[in-house]
Amino acid sequence: MHYVTVEGLTKSYGIKPLFRNISFHIEEGDKIALVALNGTGKSTLLKIILGKEAPDDGKVWIHKDVTVVMLEQQSDFDLSKSVIENIFNYDNPILNAIKEYELLTEEGHEPDVDKLTAAFARMDELNAWHFDSKVKQILGKLNIHNLDQPIGSLSGGQQKRVALAKVLIDIGFEHKHVLLIMDEPTNHLDVSMIEWLENYLDQEKVTLLLVTHDRYFLDSVCNEIMELDQEQLFIYKGDYESYLERKASREEMDKASVEKARNTYRKELEWMRKQPKARTTKSKSRQDAFYEVKEKATTRIADQQLELNVKMTRLGGKILELKKVYKAYGDHVILKGFDYTFKKGERVGIVGKNGVGKSTFLNMMLGTEQPDSGKINVGETIVFGNYSQSGLPVKEDMRVIEFVKNIAENFPLADGTKVSAAQFLELFLFPGDKQYTYISKLSGGEKRRLHLLSILFRNPNFLVLDEPTNDLDLPTLSILENFLQEYQGCVIIVSHDRYFMDKLVDHLFVFEGNGVVRDYPGNYTQYREWQKEEDKRKSEEKKEVKPATPVIAATATADNASRKMTFKEKREFETLEKDMEALEEEKKAIESKLSSGTLAYEEMEPLTHRIGEVIQLLDEKGMRWLELSELNG
């Protein structure tokens, strides 16, 4: 099914064109990543598709049966309302029933039995159980609890996760044809959440237009990449690696084409200067062609490779030592006797779930927070460069070039030469005209890039990078990676960007919770492979232990016999019986069709797949029914 057609779209802000005469189509099932430098029109293009902005020229056509849903970077929540009121903000009978049921059954609440019975009956009446299980999965995986708290009391990261949950719930409810637009969906998610979201989007068979800096996420989810570059749109089928290869090939061809145009331009310029002012028809057409060649010849080929042999501030023998460090907030333990001595040139990645204390650990290293006990000794020659999530520290609005020159006029290189502030800005994709833009006029991503540049321009010898990839575009990330690979100082990185971590770190501090920090020798992908092997080994060990522990099993059965079923379990027991009866009927009906001998292959294939699912469901529900029947007996 044809979802969206964009034809001849043009948009400018003032004299600056963002894109000119671009066209593309979105078909059902497409999963497209939109890639571009920050400030070149990604967000504007998305807003035009949504109908929130008008183009200068061109048309956007959206099929009348398609619903467009967007996850934006800034959520439009009613901060006075609760989490659940913001998620379920439609006046719909099924959503109202699920909202009532979720509030009554939330952990830590003692429900009113009469209200709960009524809620169960309403869920039954509306056949809302299947959708409720999907809602539970989304809220659980995104770690969204305490649904009745005001959304205004949540942090920015927590609000972003609520916004993501709302969008995922919306697209699964009553929308047969949905175009889902997501702007940086992985920001503020830990790695386990990102991996779950990858699988969820793959299973939901959603049509997707995505802006992301997470290249593993992009590779896993998308099958097409659209790039906005030099006011044009380029479309690449395939994964990120294929995109890089084909982009490099295109740029080589562009360079050759521009060089050829420049040679022609030199010849034509000489001819133009010799021409009399009076124009013949023949010379007029040649003059028109001349201006076309001139435009091509003066095209600026951007070279986004950064090669700086940095003269780093000297590192002494002593760098950073942490000795028997303890830190806790009440019962929440961050560190428990942590010991480590950093070595010259070390690159460490920090991973762990949200809330385990990664940022607290960085703050203690930087001296902005103190440990409960233990010592943190910083070498005398250490100059920290702290790239935090707090944003660009600007007291008053000024031009980009002024902001950088306030730090230093030049950046020293190892060969004794220097790079000027303007040249350094060029290397970080701030061309000459952009350098005289006021900071307040920059996009969010451009401000992040300027913040990063300002940290590096101070020439630190120990970089502390807290989620450095958030809101940075892919070209800037490539430049940052190139810079850090040549960097001779120490680097410590907290990031959910697995590609970035894999490329740069030598080993990981894995915050496992309750004060435990594992020092893993390898990058993130290697750690995840090791973790999967460990989980598999533990699972096999449990299976081997089961037959040899009849006493424990008997005790568990005895405990079950002595325990009464809760109201919720009674309700589940009754529902299971109905579900199993319905599944048995469906199984018989499918078996009858398959044995009739009259079905075509195209009809047999989905039935064969479905009967496998039915048998598996019967097994699962049968096991649960047996567990509950012991309590019921």
C-alpha positions as CSV (number, residue, x, y, z in Angstrom):
1,M,0.0,0.0,0.0
2,H,1.2,3.5,-0.9
3,Y,1.5,5.6,2.3
4,V,3.2,8.9,1.4
5,T,4.4,10.7,-1.7
6,V,6.6,13.8,-1.5
7,E,7.2,15.7,-4.8
8,G,9.4,18.7,-5.5
9,L,9.7,19.8,-1.9
10,T,11.7,23.0,-1.3
11,K,12.2,24.9,2.0
12,S,14.4,27.8,3.1
13,Y,14.9,29.9,6.2
14,G,15.7,33.5,5.1
15,I,18.4,33.2,2.4
16,K,19.5,29.8,3.5
17,P,18.0,26.9,1.6
18,L,17.6,23.6,3.6
19,F,16.6,21.4,0.6
20,R,15.5,22.0,-3.0
21,N,13.2,20.0,-5.2
22,I,13.4,16.7,-3.2
23,S,11.1,13.8,-3.9
24,F,10.5,10.4,-2.3
25,H,7.9,7.7,-1.6
26,I,7.0,5.7,1.5
27,E,5.4,2.3,1.0
28,E,3.7,0.1,3.7
29,G,6.4,-1.9,5.6
30,D,9.2,0.5,4.7
31,K,11.7,1.2,7.6
32,I,13.6,4.3,6.6
33,A,16.4,6.2,8.5
34,L,16.7,9.9,7.7
35,V,20.4,11.0,8.0
36,A,21.8,14.5,7.8
37,L,24.1,17.0,9.5
38,N,22.4,18.9,12.4
39,G,20.8,22.1,11.2
40,T,20.3,21.0,7.6
41,G,16.6,20.3,7.7
42,K,15.8,16.9,9.2
43,S,13.3,18.1,11.8
44,T,11.8,20.6,9.3
45,L,11.2,17.8,6.8
46,L,9.5,15.7,9.5
47,K,7.3,18.7,10.5
48,I,6.3,19.2,6.9
49,I,5.2,15.6,6.6
50,L,3.2,16.0,9.8
51,G,1.6,19.2,8.4
52,K,3.1,21.3,11.2
53,E,5.0,23.4,8.7
54,A,4.4,24.5,5.1
55,P,7.0,24.0,2.3
56,D,8.0,26.9,0.1
57,D,7.2,24.7,-2.9
58,G,6.2,21.1,-3.6
59,K,3.5,18.7,-2.4
60,V,3.0,16.1,0.3
61,W,0.3,13.5,-0.2
62,I,-0.7,11.0,2.6
63,H,-3.1,8.2,2.0
64,K,-6.5,8.9,3.6
65,D,-6.4,5.6,5.6
66,V,-3.0,6.3,7.0
67,T,-2.5,7.7,10.5
68,V,0.8,9.5,11.1
69,V,2.1,9.2,14.7
70,M,5.3,11.0,15.9
71,L,7.7,10.6,18.8
72,E,9.2,14.0,19.2
73,Q,12.3,15.0,21.2
74,Q,10.2,17.4,23.3
75,S,6.9,15.8,24.6
76,D,3.7,17.8,24.8
77,F,2.5,16.5,28.2
78,D,0.0,18.0,30.6
79,L,2.4,18.2,33.6
80,S,-0.5,18.5,36.2
81,K,-1.9,15.1,35.2
82,S,-0.6,11.7,36.1
83,V,1.5,9.3,34.0
84,I,-1.4,7.1,33.2
85,E,-3.7,10.0,32.3
86,N,-1.1,11.3,29.8
87,I,-0.6,7.8,28.3
88,F,-4.4,7.0,28.0
89,N,-5.6,10.4,27.0
90,Y,-8.2,9.2,24.5
91,D,-11.9,8.9,25.6
92,N,-12.2,5.3,24.4
93,P,-14.1,2.5,26.2
94,I,-11.2,-0.1,25.9
95,L,-8.5,2.4,26.9
96,N,-10.6,3.6,29.9
97,A,-11.1,0.0,31.0
98,I,-7.4,-0.8,30.8
99,K,-6.5,2.4,32.7
100,E,-8.9,1.6,35.5
101,Y,-7.7,-2.0,35.7
102,E,-4.0,-1.0,35.7
103,L,-4.5,1.5,38.5
104,L,-6.3,-1.1,40.6
105,T,-3.8,-3.8,40.1
106,E,-0.6,-1.8,40.4
107,E,2.0,-3.2,42.9
108,G,1.9,-1.6,46.3
109,H,-1.9,-0.9,46.2
110,E,-4.6,-2.8,48.0
111,P,-7.5,-2.8,45.6
112,D,-11.2,-2.4,46.5
113,V,-12.6,-5.9,45.7
114,D,-15.9,-4.6,44.4
115,K,-14.1,-2.1,42.0
116,L,-11.7,-4.9,40.9
117,T,-14.6,-7.3,40.2
118,A,-16.3,-4.6,38.1
119,A,-13.0,-3.8,36.3
120,F,-12.6,-7.6,35.4
121,A,-16.1,-7.7,34.1
122,R,-15.6,-4.6,32.0
123,M,-12.3,-6.0,30.6
124,D,-14.1,-9.3,29.7
125,E,-17.0,-7.5,28.1
126,L,-14.8,-5.4,25.9
127,N,-12.4,-8.3,25.2
128,A,-9.5,-6.0,26.2
129,W,-7.1,-8.6,27.8
130,H,-4.9,-9.1,24.7
131,F,-4.3,-5.4,24.4
132,D,-3.7,-5.1,28.2
133,S,-0.9,-7.7,28.0
134,K,0.8,-5.6,25.3
135,V,0.5,-2.5,27.5
136,K,2.0,-4.3,30.4
137,Q,4.9,-5.4,28.3
138,I,5.6,-1.9,27.0
139,L,5.4,-0.3,30.5
140,G,7.5,-3.0,32.1
141,K,10.3,-3.0,29.6
142,L,10.6,0.8,29.7
143,N,10.7,0.7,33.5
144,I,7.5,2.8,33.9
145,H,5.9,2.3,37.3
146,N,3.9,4.4,39.8
147,L,1.4,5.3,37.2
148,D,-0.6,7.7,39.4
149,Q,2.3,10.1,40.1
150,P,2.2,13.5,38.3
151,I,4.2,13.5,35.2
152,G,5.7,16.9,36.1
153,S,7.6,15.1,39.0
154,L,9.6,13.0,36.5
155,S,13.0,13.7,35.1
156,G,13.5,14.6,31.4
157,G,14.7,11.1,30.7
158,Q,11.7,9.5,32.5
159,Q,9.3,11.7,30.5
160,K,11.0,10.6,27.3
161,R,10.4,7.0,28.2
162,V,6.7,7.7,29.0
163,A,6.4,9.5,25.6
164,L,7.8,6.4,23.9
165,A,5.4,4.1,25.7
166,K,2.5,6.3,24.7
167,V,3.5,6.2,21.0
168,L,3.9,2.4,21.0
169,I,0.6,1.9,22.7
170,D,-1.1,4.4,20.3
171,I,0.2,2.5,17.2
172,G,-1.1,-0.8,18.5
173,F,-4.6,0.5,19.1
174,E,-7.3,0.6,16.4
175,H,-4.8,1.9,13.7
176,K,-4.6,-0.5,10.8
177,H,-2.3,1.6,8.8
178,V,0.2,3.7,10.7
179,L,3.3,5.7,9.7
180,L,5.4,6.0,12.8
181,I,7.9,8.9,12.8
182,M,10.6,8.7,15.6
183,D,13.1,11.4,16.4
184,E,16.0,10.0,18.4
185,P,14.0,7.3,20.1
186,T,17.0,5.7,21.9
187,N,18.0,8.9,23.9
188,H,17.5,8.2,27.7
189,L,17.1,4.5,27.2
190,D,19.6,2.0,28.7
191,V,21.0,-0.7,26.4
192,S,18.6,-3.4,27.4
193,M,15.7,-1.1,26.6
194,I,17.2,-0.3,23.2
195,E,17.6,-4.0,22.4
196,W,14.0,-4.7,23.4
197,L,12.8,-1.8,21.3
198,E,14.7,-3.1,18.2
199,N,12.9,-6.5,18.6
200,Y,9.5,-4.9,19.3
201,L,9.6,-2.7,16.1
202,D,10.7,-5.6,14.1
203,Q,7.9,-7.8,15.3
204,E,5.2,-5.1,15.0
205,K,5.6,-4.8,11.2
206,V,5.3,-1.1,11.5
207,T,6.0,1.4,8.7
208,L,8.8,3.7,10.1
209,L,10.6,6.9,9.4
210,L,13.4,7.3,11.8
211,V,16.1,9.8,12.9
212,T,18.7,8.2,15.0
213,H,22.4,8.4,15.8
214,D,22.6,4.8,17.1
215,R,24.1,2.9,14.2
216,Y,23.5,-0.6,15.6
217,F,19.8,0.3,16.1
218,L,19.6,1.8,12.6
219,D,21.2,-1.4,11.2
220,S,18.8,-3.7,13.1
221,V,15.6,-1.8,12.4
222,C,15.9,0.0,9.0
223,N,16.2,-1.3,5.4
224,E,16.7,2.0,3.7
225,I,18.6,5.2,4.4
226,M,17.7,8.7,3.1
227,E,20.4,11.4,3.4
228,L,19.9,15.1,3.2
229,D,23.2,16.6,1.9
230,Q,24.1,19.8,0.0
231,E,20.3,20.6,-0.2
232,Q,19.6,17.3,-2.1
233,L,18.1,14.0,-1.0
234,F,20.0,10.7,-1.7
235,I,18.4,7.3,-1.2
236,Y,20.3,4.1,-0.4
237,K,18.8,0.7,0.0
238,G,20.4,-1.6,2.5
239,D,22.3,-1.3,5.9
240,Y,24.6,1.3,7.3
241,E,27.8,-0.3,5.9
242,S,26.3,-0.4,2.4
243,Y,25.3,3.3,2.8
244,L,28.8,4.3,3.8
245,E,30.3,2.4,0.8
246,R,27.8,3.9,-1.7
247,K,28.1,7.4,-0.2
248,A,31.9,7.3,-0.6
249,S,31.5,6.2,-4.2
250,R,29.0,9.0,-4.9
251,E,31.3,11.6,-3.3
252,E,34.2,10.4,-5.5
253,M,32.0,10.8,-8.6
254,D,30.9,14.2,-7.4
255,K,34.6,15.3,-7.0
256,A,35.4,14.1,-10.5
257,S,32.3,15.9,-11.9
258,V,33.2,19.2,-10.1
259,E,36.8,19.0,-11.2
260,K,35.6,18.5,-14.8
261,A,33.2,21.4,-14.5
262,R,36.0,23.6,-13.1
263,N,38.2,22.9,-16.2
264,T,35.3,23.7,-18.5
265,Y,34.5,26.8,-16.4
266,R,38.1,28.2,-16.8
267,K,37.8,27.8,-20.6
268,E,34.3,29.3,-20.8
269,L,35.3,32.2,-18.5
270,E,38.0,33.1,-21.0
271,W,35.5,33.0,-23.8
272,M,32.9,35.1,-21.9
273,R,35.5,37.8,-21.3
274,K,36.2,38.1,-25.0
275,Q,32.5,38.4,-26.0
276,P,31.1,41.7,-27.1
277,K,28.2,43.1,-25.0
278,A,25.7,42.6,-27.9
279,R,24.4,39.0,-27.8
280,T,23.5,36.7,-30.7
281,T,21.1,33.9,-30.2
282,K,24.0,31.4,-30.4
283,S,26.1,33.2,-27.8
284,K,23.1,33.7,-25.5
285,S,22.6,29.9,-25.2
286,R,26.3,29.4,-24.6
287,Q,26.2,32.1,-21.9
288,D,23.2,30.4,-20.2
289,A,25.2,27.1,-20.2
290,F,28.1,29.0,-18.8
291,Y,26.2,29.9,-15.6
292,E,25.1,26.3,-15.2
293,V,28.8,25.2,-15.4
294,K,29.7,28.0,-13.0
295,E,27.3,26.8,-10.4
296,K,28.6,23.2,-10.7
297,A,32.3,24.4,-10.7
298,T,31.8,26.4,-7.5
299,T,30.2,23.6,-5.6
300,R,32.1,23.1,-2.3
301,I,33.1,19.5,-1.7
302,A,33.0,19.1,2.1
303,D,35.8,16.9,3.5
304,Q,34.5,15.7,6.8
305,Q,37.7,13.7,7.8
306,L,39.4,15.1,10.9
307,E,43.2,14.4,11.2
308,L,44.8,16.3,14.0
309,N,48.0,15.2,15.6
310,V,47.2,16.9,19.0
311,K,49.8,18.3,21.3
312,M,48.1,17.2,24.5
313,T,48.7,18.7,27.9
314,R,51.5,16.6,29.5
315,L,50.4,13.5,31.6
316,G,52.5,12.8,34.7
317,G,53.2,9.3,36.2
318,K,50.2,9.5,38.6
319,I,46.8,9.8,36.9
320,L,43.8,8.8,39.0
321,E,43.5,6.4,41.9
322,L,40.4,5.2,43.6
323,K,41.1,3.3,46.9
324,K,38.4,1.5,48.9
325,V,35.6,3.9,47.7
326,Y,32.2,3.5,49.2
327,K,29.1,5.4,48.2
328,A,25.4,5.0,48.9
329,Y,22.1,6.9,49.1
330,G,20.3,5.3,52.0
331,D,19.7,1.7,51.0
332,H,20.8,2.4,47.4
333,V,24.4,1.3,47.2
334,I,26.5,2.7,44.4
335,L,30.0,1.6,45.3
336,K,31.2,-1.0,47.8
337,G,35.0,-0.8,48.4
338,F,35.9,0.1,44.7
339,D,39.6,0.0,43.9
340,Y,41.2,1.1,40.6
341,T,44.3,2.9,39.3
342,F,44.1,4.4,35.9
343,K,47.0,4.0,33.4
344,K,48.2,6.4,30.7
345,G,46.1,6.3,27.5
346,E,43.4,4.1,29.0
347,R,39.9,4.0,27.4
348,V,37.1,2.8,29.7
349,G,33.4,2.4,28.9
350,I,30.8,2.5,31.7
351,V,27.6,0.5,31.3
352,G,24.7,-0.5,33.5
353,K,21.0,0.1,33.9
354,N,19.6,3.6,34.5
355,G,19.8,4.5,38.2
356,V,22.7,2.3,39.2
357,G,25.0,5.2,39.8
358,K,27.1,5.8,36.6
359,S,26.8,9.6,36.7
360,T,27.5,9.6,40.5
361,F,30.7,7.7,39.8
362,L,31.8,10.3,37.2
363,N,30.9,13.2,39.6
364,M,33.1,11.6,42.3
365,M,36.0,11.3,39.9
366,L,35.6,15.0,39.0
367,G,35.3,16.1,42.6
368,T,31.8,17.5,42.4
369,E,30.5,14.8,44.7
370,Q,32.3,13.2,47.7
371,P,32.5,9.5,48.5
372,D,31.1,8.2,51.9
373,S,34.6,6.8,52.6
374,G,37.8,5.9,50.8
375,K,40.2,8.0,48.8
376,I,40.2,9.5,45.3
377,N,43.6,10.8,44.3
378,V,44.0,12.9,41.2
379,G,47.4,13.4,39.6
380,E,48.8,17.0,39.6
381,T,49.1,17.2,35.8
382,I,45.5,16.0,35.1
383,V,43.3,18.4,33.2
384,F,39.7,17.0,33.0
385,G,37.5,17.7,30.0
386,N,34.0,17.1,31.2
387,Y,31.3,16.7,28.5
388,S,28.1,16.4,30.5
389,Q,24.4,16.3,29.7
390,S,23.8,19.7,31.3
391,G,24.4,21.5,28.0
392,L,26.3,24.4,26.6
393,P,27.5,26.9,29.4
394,V,26.6,30.3,27.8
395,K,25.9,33.2,30.1
396,E,24.9,35.6,27.3
397,D,24.2,35.2,23.6
398,M,27.2,35.6,21.3
399,R,28.4,34.5,17.9
400,V,29.9,31.0,17.6
401,I,33.4,32.2,16.7
402,E,33.4,34.6,19.7
403,F,32.5,31.8,22.1
404,V,35.4,29.7,20.9
405,K,37.9,32.5,20.9
406,N,37.0,33.3,24.5
407,I,38.5,29.9,25.3
408,A,41.6,30.3,23.1
409,E,42.7,31.8,19.8
410,N,44.6,28.7,18.7
411,F,44.8,24.9,19.2
412,P,48.4,23.5,19.4
413,L,49.5,20.5,17.3
414,A,52.3,18.1,18.0
415,D,54.5,19.4,15.1
416,G,54.6,22.8,16.7
417,T,52.1,24.4,14.4
418,K,48.7,25.7,15.4
419,V,45.1,25.5,14.2
420,S,43.1,28.7,14.6
421,A,39.7,28.8,16.2
422,A,38.0,29.3,12.8
423,Q,39.9,26.3,11.3
424,F,39.0,24.1,14.3
425,L,35.3,25.1,13.8
426,E,35.6,24.2,10.1
427,L,36.9,20.7,11.1
428,F,33.8,20.3,13.3
429,L,31.5,21.2,10.5
430,F,30.9,24.9,11.2
431,P,31.7,26.5,7.9
432,G,32.7,30.2,7.7
433,D,29.1,31.7,7.4
434,K,27.9,29.5,10.3
435,Q,30.7,30.7,12.6
436,Y,29.1,34.2,12.7
437,T,25.6,32.8,13.6
438,Y,24.4,33.7,17.2
439,I,24.4,30.6,19.5
440,S,20.6,31.1,20.1
441,K,19.9,30.5,16.4
442,L,21.7,27.1,16.4
443,S,19.7,23.9,16.4
444,G,19.8,21.6,19.5
445,G,22.2,19.3,17.8
446,E,24.5,22.1,16.7
447,K,24.6,23.4,20.3
448,R,25.7,19.9,21.4
449,R,28.4,19.9,18.7
450,L,29.6,23.3,19.8
451,H,29.6,22.2,23.5
452,L,31.8,19.1,22.5
453,L,34.1,21.3,20.4
454,S,34.6,23.7,23.3
455,I,35.6,20.9,25.7
456,L,38.2,19.5,23.2
457,F,39.5,23.0,22.3
458,R,40.6,23.4,26.0
459,N,43.1,20.6,25.3
460,P,42.4,18.3,28.3
461,N,44.4,15.1,28.9
462,F,41.6,13.2,30.6
463,L,38.2,13.2,28.9
464,V,35.0,12.3,30.8
465,L,32.1,11.9,28.3
466,D,28.6,11.4,29.7
467,E,26.3,10.3,26.8
468,P,28.3,12.2,24.2
469,T,26.3,10.8,21.3
470,N,22.9,12.1,22.4
471,D,21.5,14.6,19.7
472,L,24.7,14.4,17.6
473,D,24.3,13.6,13.9
474,L,26.2,10.8,12.3
475,P,28.8,12.9,10.4
476,T,29.7,14.6,13.7
477,L,29.9,11.2,15.5
478,S,32.3,10.0,12.8
479,I,34.5,13.1,13.3
480,L,34.5,12.6,17.1
481,E,35.4,9.0,16.7
482,N,38.3,9.9,14.5
483,F,39.5,12.5,17.0
484,L,39.3,10.1,19.9
485,Q,41.1,7.3,18.1
486,E,44.1,9.7,17.7
487,Y,43.8,11.1,21.2
488,Q,46.7,10.1,23.5
489,G,45.1,10.9,26.9
490,C,42.7,8.9,29.1
491,V,39.0,8.6,28.1
492,I,36.1,7.4,30.2
493,I,32.8,7.1,28.4
494,V,29.2,6.6,29.6
495,S,27.1,5.8,26.6
496,H,24.1,3.7,25.4
497,D,25.6,3.9,21.8
498,R,27.0,0.3,21.3
499,Y,28.7,1.1,18.0
500,F,30.5,4.1,19.6
501,M,31.6,2.1,22.6
502,D,32.8,-0.9,20.5
503,K,34.9,1.4,18.4
504,L,36.7,3.2,21.2
505,V,36.9,1.4,24.6
506,D,39.5,-1.2,25.7
507,H,37.5,-2.5,28.7
508,L,34.3,-1.9,30.6
509,F,33.2,-1.0,34.2
510,V,29.9,-2.9,34.4
511,F,27.7,-1.5,37.2
512,E,25.7,-4.6,38.1
513,G,23.8,-3.0,41.1
514,N,24.1,-3.2,44.9
515,G,27.6,-1.7,44.7
516,V,29.1,-4.4,42.4
517,V,31.3,-3.2,39.6
518,R,32.7,-5.8,37.2
519,D,35.9,-4.9,35.2
520,Y,35.3,-6.7,31.9
521,P,38.3,-6.9,29.5
522,G,36.7,-6.1,26.1
523,N,34.1,-3.9,24.3
524,Y,30.3,-3.9,24.7
525,T,29.5,-6.5,22.0
526,Q,32.0,-8.9,23.5
527,Y,30.6,-8.4,26.9
528,R,27.0,-9.1,25.7
529,E,28.2,-12.3,24.0
530,W,29.9,-13.4,27.3
531,Q,26.7,-12.4,29.2
532,K,24.5,-14.5,26.9
533,E,26.8,-17.5,27.4
534,E,26.7,-17.0,31.2
535,D,22.9,-16.9,31.2
536,K,22.8,-20.0,29.0
537,R,25.2,-21.9,31.3
538,K,23.2,-20.9,34.5
539,S,20.0,-22.0,32.8
540,E,21.5,-25.4,31.9
541,E,22.8,-25.8,35.5
542,K,19.2,-25.1,36.8
543,K,17.8,-27.8,34.5
544,E,20.4,-30.3,35.7
545,V,19.7,-29.5,39.4
546,K,15.9,-30.0,39.1
547,P,15.7,-33.8,39.0
548,A,18.1,-34.1,41.9
549,T,16.0,-31.9,44.3
550,P,12.7,-33.8,45.0
551,V,12.7,-32.6,48.6
552,I,12.6,-28.9,47.5
553,A,9.9,-29.7,44.9
554,A,7.8,-31.4,47.5
555,T,8.2,-28.5,49.9
556,A,7.1,-26.1,47.2
557,T,4.1,-28.2,46.5
558,A,3.3,-28.3,50.2
559,D,3.7,-24.5,50.4
560,N,1.3,-24.2,47.4
561,A,-1.2,-26.5,49.1
562,S,-1.1,-24.3,52.3
563,R,-1.5,-21.1,50.3
564,K,-4.9,-19.8,49.1
565,M,-5.5,-18.4,45.7
566,T,-5.7,-14.6,45.5
567,F,-8.7,-13.0,43.8
568,K,-6.5,-12.2,40.8
569,E,-5.4,-15.8,40.5
570,K,-9.0,-17.1,40.8
571,R,-9.9,-14.8,38.0
572,E,-6.9,-16.0,35.9
573,F,-7.8,-19.7,36.6
574,E,-11.4,-19.1,35.3
575,T,-10.0,-17.3,32.2
576,L,-7.5,-20.1,31.5
577,E,-10.3,-22.7,31.3
578,K,-12.2,-20.6,28.8
579,D,-9.1,-19.9,26.8
580,M,-8.1,-23.6,26.7
581,E,-11.6,-24.6,25.5
582,A,-11.5,-22.0,22.7
583,L,-8.0,-23.1,21.7
584,E,-9.0,-26.8,21.5
585,E,-12.0,-25.8,19.3
586,E,-9.7,-23.8,17.0
587,K,-7.2,-26.7,16.9
588,K,-9.9,-29.1,15.8
589,A,-11.2,-26.7,13.2
590,I,-7.7,-26.3,11.7
591,E,-7.0,-30.0,11.7
592,S,-10.3,-30.6,9.9
593,K,-9.4,-28.1,7.2
594,L,-5.9,-29.5,6.8
595,S,-7.1,-33.0,6.4
596,S,-9.8,-32.1,3.9
597,G,-7.4,-32.3,1.0
598,T,-9.1,-29.4,-0.8
599,L,-6.8,-26.5,0.3
600,A,-4.3,-24.7,-2.0
601,Y,-0.8,-24.3,-0.8
602,E,-1.3,-20.6,-0.2
603,E,-4.1,-21.5,2.2
604,M,-2.3,-24.3,3.9
605,E,0.8,-22.3,4.9
606,P,-0.8,-19.9,7.4
607,L,-2.9,-22.7,8.9
608,T,0.2,-24.9,9.4
609,H,1.9,-21.9,11.1
610,R,-1.2,-21.2,13.3
611,I,-1.7,-24.7,14.5
612,G,1.9,-24.7,15.8
613,E,1.1,-21.5,17.7
614,V,-2.1,-23.0,19.1
615,I,-0.4,-26.1,20.4
616,Q,2.3,-24.0,22.1
617,L,-0.3,-21.8,23.7
618,L,-2.2,-24.9,24.9
619,D,1.0,-26.2,26.5
620,E,1.8,-22.9,28.3
621,K,-1.8,-22.4,29.5
622,G,-2.1,-26.1,30.5
623,M,1.1,-25.8,32.7
624,R,-0.2,-22.6,34.3
625,W,-3.7,-24.2,34.9
626,L,-2.0,-27.1,36.7
627,E,-0.1,-24.7,39.0
628,L,-3.2,-22.8,39.9
629,S,-5.3,-26.0,40.2
630,E,-3.0,-27.1,43.1
631,L,-3.9,-23.9,44.9
632,N,-7.5,-24.3,44.1
633,G,-7.6,-27.9,45.3
